[in-house]
Amino acid sequence: MGTEPGITSHSHSSTELCEPAVRLYSEALSHGCVPRADIAPAPCLIEMALLHPDPSDPTMMRPVPPSAALARLLQPITRDIYAQVRRSAALVDSLAPLAGIASEDPNLSITVLEGKGLIGSALEEAAISAETEVLTAQPGGHRSPEQIQQGLANGLSAVGRGARLRHIYQHPARYSSPVRNYLEQMPPDQVQVRTMEQTIDRLIIFDHTVAFIPATADRTVALQIRHPALVRYLVQVYEVLWAQATPITEQLQTAAPGTPVTAVQQSIARLLVEGNQDESVARTLGISVRTCRAHISKLMQTLDATSRTHLGALLVRSGIVEPQPVRHGPAAPRKRDDGPR
């Protein structure tokens, strides 16, 4: 629609009424018409078709009733809404019958959980639903009070439904007060715990149907896995670790039964002889660097070592650690056989 002669352009949008337009439209509704010359400051009245020429007097403009104007202005919006509703209904009719198929599709059964709150909620929900068995592998020897409380709540939810729990920790967890407190509050006939020197990163499996693993090093992102083949594989990995781990009710044995060192100190000794630094040893065994160095100090005192180099030699000589095999250079490249195959 073009602009009426003598009507100036407007800076505001075509969906607004400026103050002069509201005043003139109100006047037109009150008196039945306004002079055409008066509407020059309010071109939006023409743009929105709120005024139309008086058939009997071309110098006057008559108002369109507000209800009629509103119905006309809303008509395009109403058409769009109806079209959107029809499209939505068509999508529901087409996709709703496929929802059951999609929920069973293993290719769509890996969910990324971002944020410790969301991860905790997912674990809690899975624990509440557990009915048969919960498997966990927890690296490190220290559990924070928050972790223990959350683990206790989830564990009690699972055993309350008749599920059995199996935990794999690293050896230092045997000396952890929070871990002992956790076990004291759990029914012993439904919870089994084993420890090992090294284990995989955190792994939790509920009823052999859903597994949780970290997706980032800081564990602020996790994967919730429901793919049957992946869950089955993770269960197999867990069973291999379980078979190699030592029940927490059994005393750890060292390679040299008569040597006055603990199993954890023997693990530290072996890693030191392999050339690992204190930080690497602590990270591997799931203990703090301070605790690691305290164990190294005890090893030096036990063996009367005067230096780290001296300690390495004494560890091998005492039988605490087996000597490392001599590593030869890379093998010569095999001669290619171009004969008949």
C-alpha positions, 0 to 999 in steps of 0.5 A: 500500500502506498502512502497517501499524498501529503502523508509523511513517512514514519520512523517506528515499525508498521505494527505500532501506533504512535501517540498522534495516531492514537489521539487522532484515531480516538477522535475519529471514533468519538466524532465519526470522522476526522479531516484528512488534512489532520492525519499527516503526522500519523501515517500509521493510521493509513498503513494499518488501514484504521481509517478509510475515506468518507464516501460522501466527503473526500476531505474527511476520513472515517474510522474502522471499528477496533474489533474489525481492525483487530480481526483483520490485522490478526488474520495473517498471524492466526493463519500462521498459528493454524499452519504450525498446529497442523504441521505439529499434528502431522509430525506427531502422527508420523513420528509417535508410532516410531518412538517405541522403535527408537527407544530400542535402537542401540545406536541412540543409547549413549547419552552425554551427561554434563555437570556433576549435578546431572551425573549424580541425578542419573546415578541416583535414578539408576540406583533406585531402579537397580534390582539384581547387581551393581558393579563399581570400579573406583580408582584412587584410595581416598573417597571424600565425605561427599562421595561416601555419602552419595555412594552410601545413599545410592548403595542403600537404595540398590540393596533395599531392592535386593541388588548385590554390590561389588566394588573394586578399589585400589589397595590404599582404600584398605586404609581409608577411614571413609571407606571403612565407615561406608562398609560398616553401614552396608549389609555385609551379605550384599556387598563384596569388596576387592582391591588391586594395585591398579584399576581402570578409571571409574566404571559403574554398571547397574543390572548389566543394562546401563553403565556410566564412565567418565568422559573428561579427566575432571569427571564433569562430563560422563557417558551413560551407556545403554548399548547392549554390546558395549555394556556386555563388553564393560561387564567382561572387563570388570569380571577380569579385574574382579578375578585378579583383585584381592578380597578386602577380607584377605591380607595382601601378600608381597612377592617376598613373604619375609620382607618387612614392607606392605603391599602398597610399599612394594607397589611403590618400590616396583614403580620406582625401579621402573623409573617412575617419578613420585608424581607418576607413582602417586597418580598410578596408585591413587594416593597423594604425592605426600603419602607416596613420599612418606612410604618411600621414606619408610622404605629407605629407613627399612633398607638403610638406603642413603639415597634414591639410587642406593634405594633402587639397588637395595630394592632389587637386592632384597627381593622386594622387586624383581630385577628389570629385564634387559631391553635390547635395541629394535630388531633388525627389519625382516627380509621381505619374501618376494617368493610365491604365496 
